[in-house]
Amino acid sequence: MYLTVAAGLLVAFHFSPSAALDLRTRLRDVGLSGALLLAPAVLVYVPYLQVNSEFGLKRTMADWETTAVSFVSSVTPFHRALFT
């Protein structure tokens, strides 16, 4: 989620009107190496979208809450020492 937001902000910044480069110049600058770097992200994202639309998964953060038990639920050496 955070990567998507950061990437979206970066793309919005680069395509903002403050930069006077046209679209052809930007596509030429990205080139083949940029396309190859974006390919794995697209290959992962497309099946995710298909499953999401097929099963109607809708996730929101409206009902997420962290309980106090969540912070001590893992079994780490610290927690073992704390509870023994």
Distance bins in CASP14 RR format, pairs under 12 A and 6 or more apart:
PFRMAT RR
TARGET T0000
AUTHOR 0000-0000-0000
RMODE 2
METHOD distances of the structure
MODEL  1
1 7 0 0 0 0 0 1 0 0 0 0 0
1 8 0 0 0 0 0 1 0 0 0 0 0
1 59 0 0 0 0 1 0 0 0 0 0 0
1 60 0 0 0 0 0 1 0 0 0 0 0
1 61 0 0 0 0 1 0 0 0 0 0 0
1 64 0 0 0 0 0 1 0 0 0 0 0
2 8 0 0 0 0 0 1 0 0 0 0 0
2 9 0 0 0 0 0 1 0 0 0 0 0
3 9 0 0 0 0 0 1 0 0 0 0 0
3 10 0 0 0 0 0 1 0 0 0 0 0
3 41 0 0 0 0 1 0 0 0 0 0 0
3 44 0 0 0 0 0 1 0 0 0 0 0
3 45 0 0 0 0 0 1 0 0 0 0 0
4 10 0 0 0 0 0 1 0 0 0 0 0
4 11 0 0 0 0 0 1 0 0 0 0 0
4 41 0 0 0 0 1 0 0 0 0 0 0
4 44 0 0 0 0 0 1 0 0 0 0 0
4 45 0 0 0 0 1 0 0 0 0 0 0
4 48 0 0 0 0 0 1 0 0 0 0 0
5 11 0 0 0 0 0 1 0 0 0 0 0
5 12 0 0 0 0 0 1 0 0 0 0 0
6 12 0 0 0 0 0 1 0 0 0 0 0
6 13 0 0 0 0 0 1 0 0 0 0 0
7 13 0 0 0 0 0 1 0 0 0 0 0
7 14 0 0 0 0 0 1 0 0 0 0 0
7 37 0 0 0 0 0 1 0 0 0 0 0
7 38 0 0 0 0 1 0 0 0 0 0 0
7 41 0 0 0 0 1 0 0 0 0 0 0
7 42 0 0 0 0 0 1 0 0 0 0 0
7 45 0 0 0 0 0 1 0 0 0 0 0
8 14 0 0 0 0 1 0 0 0 0 0 0
8 15 0 0 0 0 1 0 0 0 0 0 0
8 16 0 0 0 0 0 1 0 0 0 0 0
9 15 0 0 0 0 0 1 0 0 0 0 0
9 16 0 0 0 0 0 1 0 0 0 0 0
10 16 0 0 0 0 0 1 0 0 0 0 0
11 19 0 0 0 0 0 1 0 0 0 0 0
11 26 0 0 0 0 0 1 0 0 0 0 0
11 30 0 0 0 0 0 1 0 0 0 0 0
11 38 0 0 0 0 0 1 0 0 0 0 0
12 18 0 0 0 0 0 1 0 0 0 0 0
12 19 0 0 0 0 0 1 0 0 0 0 0
13 19 0 0 0 0 1 0 0 0 0 0 0
14 21 0 0 0 0 1 0 0 0 0 0 0
14 23 0 0 0 0 0 1 0 0 0 0 0
14 25 0 0 0 0 0 1 0 0 0 0 0
14 26 1 0 0 1 0 0 0 0 0 0 0
14 27 0 0 0 0 0 1 0 0 0 0 0
14 29 0 0 0 0 1 0 0 0 0 0 0
14 30 0 0 0 0 1 0 0 0 0 0 0
15 21 0 0 0 0 1 0 0 0 0 0 0
15 22 0 0 0 0 0 1 0 0 0 0 0
15 23 0 0 0 0 1 0 0 0 0 0 0
15 25 0 0 0 0 0 1 0 0 0 0 0
15 26 1 0 0 1 0 0 0 0 0 0 0
15 27 0 0 0 0 0 1 0 0 0 0 0
15 30 0 0 0 0 0 1 0 0 0 0 0
16 26 0 0 0 0 0 1 0 0 0 0 0
19 25 0 0 0 0 1 0 0 0 0 0 0
19 26 0 0 0 0 1 0 0 0 0 0 0
19 29 0 0 0 0 0 1 0 0 0 0 0
20 26 0 0 0 0 0 1 0 0 0 0 0
21 27 0 0 0 0 0 1 0 0 0 0 0
21 28 0 0 0 0 1 0 0 0 0 0 0
21 29 1 0 0 1 0 0 0 0 0 0 0
21 30 0 0 0 0 0 1 0 0 0 0 0
22 28 0 0 0 0 1 0 0 0 0 0 0
22 29 0 0 0 0 0 1 0 0 0 0 0
23 29 0 0 0 0 0 1 0 0 0 0 0
23 30 0 0 0 0 0 1 0 0 0 0 0
24 30 0 0 0 0 0 1 0 0 0 0 0
24 31 0 0 0 0 0 1 0 0 0 0 0
25 31 0 0 0 0 0 1 0 0 0 0 0
26 34 0 0 0 0 0 1 0 0 0 0 0
27 34 0 0 0 0 0 1 0 0 0 0 0
27 35 0 0 0 0 1 0 0 0 0 0 0
28 34 0 0 0 0 0 1 0 0 0 0 0
28 35 0 0 0 0 0 1 0 0 0 0 0
29 35 0 0 0 0 0 1 0 0 0 0 0
30 36 0 0 0 0 0 1 0 0 0 0 0
30 37 0 0 0 0 1 0 0 0 0 0 0
30 38 0 0 0 0 1 0 0 0 0 0 0
31 37 0 0 0 0 1 0 0 0 0 0 0
31 38 0 0 0 0 0 1 0 0 0 0 0
32 38 0 0 0 0 0 1 0 0 0 0 0
32 39 0 0 0 0 0 1 0 0 0 0 0
33 39 0 0 0 0 0 1 0 0 0 0 0
34 40 0 0 0 0 0 1 0 0 0 0 0
34 41 0 0 0 0 0 1 0 0 0 0 0
34 42 0 0 0 0 0 1 0 0 0 0 0
35 41 0 0 0 0 0 1 0 0 0 0 0
35 42 0 0 0 0 1 0 0 0 0 0 0
36 42 0 0 0 0 0 1 0 0 0 0 0
36 43 0 0 0 0 0 1 0 0 0 0 0
37 43 0 0 0 0 0 1 0 0 0 0 0
38 44 0 0 0 0 0 1 0 0 0 0 0
38 45 0 0 0 0 0 1 0 0 0 0 0
39 45 0 0 0 0 0 1 0 0 0 0 0
39 46 0 0 0 0 0 1 0 0 0 0 0
40 46 0 0 0 0 0 1 0 0 0 0 0
41 48 0 0 0 0 0 1 0 0 0 0 0
42 48 0 0 0 0 0 1 0 0 0 0 0
42 49 0 0 0 0 0 1 0 0 0 0 0
43 49 0 0 0 0 0 1 0 0 0 0 0
44 50 0 0 0 0 0 1 0 0 0 0 0
44 51 0 0 0 0 0 1 0 0 0 0 0
45 51 0 0 0 0 0 1 0 0 0 0 0
45 52 0 0 0 0 0 1 0 0 0 0 0
46 52 0 0 0 0 0 1 0 0 0 0 0
46 53 0 0 0 0 0 1 0 0 0 0 0
47 53 0 0 0 0 0 1 0 0 0 0 0
47 54 0 0 0 0 0 1 0 0 0 0 0
48 54 0 0 0 0 0 1 0 0 0 0 0
48 55 0 0 0 0 0 1 0 0 0 0 0
48 57 0 0 0 0 1 0 0 0 0 0 0
48 59 0 0 0 0 0 1 0 0 0 0 0
49 55 0 0 0 0 0 1 0 0 0 0 0
49 56 0 0 0 0 0 1 0 0 0 0 0
49 57 0 0 0 0 0 1 0 0 0 0 0
50 56 0 0 0 0 0 1 0 0 0 0 0
50 57 0 0 0 0 0 1 0 0 0 0 0
51 57 1 0 0 1 0 0 0 0 0 0 0
52 58 0 0 0 0 1 0 0 0 0 0 0
52 59 0 0 0 0 1 0 0 0 0 0 0
64 70 0 0 0 0 0 1 0 0 0 0 0
66 72 0 0 0 0 0 1 0 0 0 0 0
66 73 0 0 0 0 0 1 0 0 0 0 0
67 73 0 0 0 0 1 0 0 0 0 0 0
69 79 0 0 0 0 0 1 0 0 0 0 0
71 78 0 0 0 0 0 1 0 0 0 0 0
71 79 0 0 0 0 1 0 0 0 0 0 0
71 82 0 0 0 0 0 1 0 0 0 0 0
72 78 0 0 0 0 1 0 0 0 0 0 0
72 79 1 0 1 0 0 0 0 0 0 0 0
72 80 0 0 0 0 0 1 0 0 0 0 0
72 82 1 0 0 1 0 0 0 0 0 0 0
72 83 0 0 0 0 1 0 0 0 0 0 0
73 79 0 0 0 0 1 0 0 0 0 0 0
73 83 0 0 0 0 0 1 0 0 0 0 0
74 80 0 0 0 0 0 1 0 0 0 0 0
74 82 0 0 0 0 0 1 0 0 0 0 0
74 83 0 0 0 0 0 1 0 0 0 0 0
75 81 0 0 0 0 0 1 0 0 0 0 0
75 82 0 0 0 0 0 1 0 0 0 0 0
75 83 0 0 0 0 1 0 0 0 0 0 0
75 84 0 0 0 0 0 1 0 0 0 0 0
76 82 0 0 0 0 1 0 0 0 0 0 0
76 83 0 0 0 0 0 1 0 0 0 0 0
77 83 0 0 0 0 0 1 0 0 0 0 0
77 84 0 0 0 0 0 1 0 0 0 0 0
78 84 0 0 0 0 0 1 0 0 0 0 0
END
